[in-house]
Amino acid sequence: MWLGTMQDDVVEALLRAAAGRLVLLYLPTYSPWLNPIEMLWRHLRRVVTHCELFETMTALHQPVQDFFARCNHGEYDVRAVIGANP
């Protein structure tokens, strides 16, 4: 049996078991405005990489780490950035 088919069967069984408790929302094929992580990536690009040129991946690594450290310490309200109700 092809792995994809087996996974499909498992997912279908889980969905049947959760009938009435689980609602599936089908998204358009490309819908970054509906995907919260896309909002966070966009904010990261605005804060870290906008109008910046990093010569190497190593040079980019520290500013990205600093950005997420600031997120973790509450400098950015991540819920607001991703469009969630705080």
N, C-alpha and C positions, 0 to 999 in steps of 0.2 A: 504494500500500500504506500502511495506517495505521501510524504510527511505532511504536505499542505492539506491534503484531504483528511488525514487523521486529525490534524489540528482543527480543521473546520468542523468535524464531527464532535470534538470535545467542546468547542465553543457553542455549537448548536445545542448540545445537551445541557450546558450550563444556563443558556438562555431559557430553555424550556423549564428548567428547575426553578428559575427565578421569575417566572411569568407572574405579572401583576405587581412585582416588587421592583422591577428593573425596566427602565424606559430607555430605549436606544434613540439617540439623536444622530441622524446621518448628516454629515457636513459635506459641503461642496468639495470637490477634489482639491482645490487650492483655496484655502480660506484662512490666511494667517491672522486676520483680525478676530477670528473666533478661537484662536489657540493662544492661551495665556503666555506660554513660554516665548512665543514670537514677540510679544510686547516687551518682555524682559530683554530679549536679544536686541531689539531696536533701541531700547534705553541704553544698554551697554555700548552699542555702536555710537550713540550720540555723545555719551560721556567719555568714552575711552578712545575711540578710533576716529571720530569726526575730525577731518582736516589734519590728521596725524599720519606720518609715514614711519613705520617701524622697519628697520633694516633687516631684522631677523625675528623669528618666532620667539626666541629667548627674550628679545627686547619687548615684545608684546605681552609676554607671560606675566610679568610683574604688575603692569597696570590692570590687567584683567583680574588678577588675584586681589589687588587692592580694591577694585570695584566690588567684588563679592564679599570682601571683608567688611566694607562699608554697608552693604546690604544686610549682612548678618548682625551688625551692631546698630541697625536702625536708622542709619543716616538717610537711606531711601526707604520710603514706605512701599515695599514690594507689592503689597495688595493694591495700592493705588496705581502703581506702574502697570500692573497686568489687568487693571480694570475691574478688580474684585471690590466688593463693598467692604470697607474696613470695619 
